[in-house]
Amino acid sequence: MQSKKSQKLFERALGLMPGGVSSPVRAWASVGGSPNFAASASGASITDADGRSYIDYVGSWGPMILGHAEPDVLAALIEAARAGTSFGASTELEVELVAALCERFASIERLRLVNSGTEATMSALRLARAATGRDAIVKFAGCYHGHSDGLLVRAGSGATTFGVPDSPGVPAAVGALTRVAEFNDLDSVGAVCDDAVAAVIVEPVAGNMGVVAPEPGFLEGLREITGQADALLIFDEVMTGLRLGPAGYQSVTQVRPDLTCLGKVIGGGLPVGAYGGGAALMDQISPGGPVYQAGTLSGNPLAAAAGLATVEKLDAAAYGALEEKAAGLAAGLREALGERPGCVQRVGSMLTLFFGPGQVRNYDDALTTDTVRFGRFFQALIDEGVWIPPSQFEAWFVSLAHTDEQLAETVAAVGRALAASD
Ligand SMILES: *Cc1c(COP(=O)(O)O)cnc(C)c1O
C-alpha cells in the first residue's frame, strides 16, 4: 500500500533535492517504490505522512535506543532550548556529557565533540596521521565510516586491495592512501599493514554491510598487528558505542583502541559525533596542539542535553533488557525464516536478516545475498506495518521502547511477509 501524501511529498522533493532526499538510503532506491515520509514517532512506533503507523526498527539508523520522544529526553531538550540553542561558547552541559563518556570508556581520557560520525572519523584519521607522521590508512571492505574522501573506498572484491574510490569526486591520490582489508581476515590485514600505515580503522562489530560479528581473536589480532607496525587502532563505534554496552563494544571485548569514534546514541537523536583517546594523543588537537579541527555548532547544548539524558538511562539493566528483547526477536525471525535460504545475525540490539546461502562473515559473503528477494520482503513487511531499513546491508535496531506485544507482532508480520514474498 503506497501512501498518497508521502508520494506527493517525494515527487515535490525530487524537484528540489538530489534524489528527493537529504541522505541517499532514505530514497528506498534499492527496494523500489516511493519512500514513506515520517510525520511523527513515539516509543517504537512511527507514523508516516498519511497517518499510518508502523513498528519501527530503523530508529533513525541507531540513535533512538530509548525509543522516540522519550519523556525525559524531551524534557531535557525543552529545558536546554529555553536557555538558548547555541552560544559559540562552552557550556556545562557539554562538559557533563563528555565527563559521562570519559568515565565509561577506559580508553578515553579526552574527547572532542563534533557534529556527525563523518566528522569524527575524518578528524580521528587526521590526528592519527599527525601523530605517526604517516599517510596510509587501512579500512575493511564493507565497513562504512561516513562520507569523507579517504573513507569512501570499499574496493568491492578481494582482488582490489589498494584503494579505488567508490565515488567520482574522490581524488585518485586520496583514494590511493586507503588500503582495504577483509573483515575477519587477519592475513589480509597483515598483508597491507606496514610502516607506511598511520591507522587501521574498523567497526568492531560491522553494522554497515548488515550485522557481522568479529570472530574470536579478530579484534585482538588487529591490536597486535597495529602494535607491531606502530600504527594506531581506531574503533569506529559511531553505531556500536553505547548500543552494545555501557562503553560500546570495547567493553565487551576488552580490546582497547588508541582512538574511538562515537556518534548516534550519544546525541539522543540530535546531530552529534565525537572522537577521543588517551591524553597524549588527544592533546595534539588544537588549541592545545597543532592538529586543527573546529566546529561552529560542536558541543551544541541541545545535542548535549539530549545525549546526556539518553546516556544516563543506559545502565546495566538497560543492556540486559535490550539483550532479552533482541534475542527473543532474533529467535522468532529464525523460526519464521524456517527452511528458506538465509540467516539472522545479531549482536546485542543490532540484527540483520540476510537472504543468502550461508553465514555472512565479510563483505564478499554479504554480496552473495538475494537483494531482489529482500526488496519484495521489505515491501510486504511495510504493508504489514513493520518498518525496517530499506536495504539488505543494514542493521535493524531494537530499542528499550519495543514492547513484548510489538516484538511478537513483528515476528508474526515477518512470517506473513516472508510467505507473501516467496
Ligand atoms: C553512521 C555511521 C557513521 C557516519 O555517521 P554520520 O553521523 O552519518 O556522519 C560512521 N561510522 C559508522 C560506523 C556509522 O554507523
The ligand as an SDF file (V2000), in Angstrom:
LIG
                    3D

 15 15  0  0  0  0  0  0  0  0999 V2000
   26.5400    6.2090   10.8100 C   0  0  0  0  0  0  0  0  0  0  0  0
   27.9560    5.8840   10.8210 C   0  0  0  0  0  0  0  0  0  0  0  0
   28.9360    6.8350   10.5110 C   0  0  0  0  0  0  0  0  0  0  0  0
   28.6030    8.1910    9.9760 C   0  0  0  0  0  0  0  0  0  0  0  0
   27.9120    8.9650   10.8950 O   0  0  0  0  0  0  0  0  0  0  0  0
   27.0990   10.2530   10.3490 P   0  0  0  0  0  0  0  0  0  0  0  0
   26.5990   10.8970   11.6060 O   0  0  0  0  0  0  0  0  0  0  0  0
   26.0310    9.7060    9.4760 O   0  0  0  0  0  0  0  0  0  0  0  0
   28.0580   11.0920    9.6000 O   0  0  0  0  0  0  0  0  0  0  0  0
   30.2570    6.4960   10.6650 C   0  0  0  0  0  0  0  0  0  0  0  0
   30.6130    5.2820   11.1060 N   0  0  0  0  0  0  0  0  0  0  0  0
   29.7020    4.3270   11.4060 C   0  0  0  0  0  0  0  0  0  0  0  0
   30.1560    3.0090   11.9020 C   0  0  0  0  0  0  0  0  0  0  0  0
   28.3420    4.5960   11.2610 C   0  0  0  0  0  0  0  0  0  0  0  0
   27.4590    3.6330   11.5180 O   0  0  0  0  0  0  0  0  0  0  0  0
  1  2  1  0
  2  3  1  0
  2 14  2  0
  3  4  1  0
  3 10  2  0
  4  5  1  0
  5  6  1  0
  6  7  2  0
  6  8  1  0
  6  9  1  0
 10 11  1  0
 11 12  2  0
 12 13  1  0
 12 14  1  0
 14 15  1  0
M  END
$$$$
